[in-house]
Amino acid sequence: MCIGIQLIPRPGNVEFTSLITFIVSAVLGISFGVGLGALVIFVNGFLSPWGFAGLILPFQIVGIALVGIGGGLYRRSRSSSYDATSCLETAILGAFLTLIYDVITNFGFAVTALAGQPILLAFITALVTGALFSLLHIVANTVLFAAAFVPVANAMQRLLGGEQVWKEFSHTQS
């Protein structure tokens, strides 16, 4: 499902992979979320409607892996299922993790596409030219995380056995 959504043409920097990676990590653990996110980004790197990712692909994979790690760590900070406070918490985490992802991918762009320039100048150029896209990405993910995380994560938990999921995966992920 995540690969299908990722490959559908949509406005630039409006994506669901970060949210789904975060949710899967928060419900099933870091290894599941990071694995899913890396797989989706890898496939997307070759089949994206925006074109081949090229040398920036490893930077995208590292960025999405951090989103997955963030979801798993968020899960560990909770003692039970997600509630209304999780909406604000995940909105803030979504914004922060998206910012980190964008900084990493802009650095990747600076290293690969702007090679030949001094690295600091290339990185600043990438940040400035990508600022509007990053802002759109951060705003979109903030809204998506705030609106969708709690209902989707709780629905997944119910489908997987409710609070038992917390107990079983807490022991295997510790």
Rosetta blueprint (number, residue, H / E / L):
1 M L
2 C H
3 I H
4 G H
5 I H
6 Q H
7 L H
8 I L
9 P L
10 R L
11 P L
12 G L
13 N L
14 V L
15 E L
16 F L
17 T H
18 S H
19 L H
20 I H
21 T H
22 F H
23 I H
24 V H
25 S H
26 A H
27 V H
28 L H
29 G L
30 I H
31 S H
32 F H
33 G H
34 V H
35 G H
36 L H
37 G H
38 A H
39 L H
40 V H
41 I H
42 F H
43 V H
44 N H
45 G H
46 F H
47 L H
48 S L
49 P L
50 W L
51 G L
52 F L
53 A L
54 G H
55 L H
56 I H
57 L H
58 P H
59 F H
60 Q H
61 I H
62 V H
63 G H
64 I H
65 A H
66 L H
67 V H
68 G H
69 I H
70 G H
71 G H
72 G H
73 L H
74 Y H
75 R H
76 R H
77 S L
78 R L
79 S L
80 S L
81 S L
82 Y L
83 D L
84 A H
85 T H
86 S H
87 C H
88 L H
89 E H
90 T H
91 A H
92 I H
93 L H
94 G H
95 A H
96 F H
97 L H
98 T H
99 L H
100 I H
101 Y H
102 D H
103 V H
104 I H
105 T H
106 N H
107 F H
108 G H
109 F H
110 A H
111 V H
112 T H
113 A L
114 L L
115 A L
116 G L
117 Q L
118 P L
119 I H
120 L H
121 L H
122 A H
123 F H
124 I H
125 T H
126 A H
127 L H
128 V H
129 T H
130 G L
131 A H
132 L H
133 F H
134 S H
135 L H
136 L H
137 H H
138 I H
139 V H
140 A H
141 N H
142 T H
143 V H
144 L H
145 F H
146 A H
147 A H
148 A H
149 F H
150 V H
151 P H
152 V H
153 A H
154 N H
155 A H
156 M H
157 Q H
158 R H
159 L H
160 L H
161 G L
162 G L
163 E H
164 Q H
165 V H
166 W H
167 K H
168 E H
169 F H
170 S H
171 H H
172 T H
173 Q H
174 S L
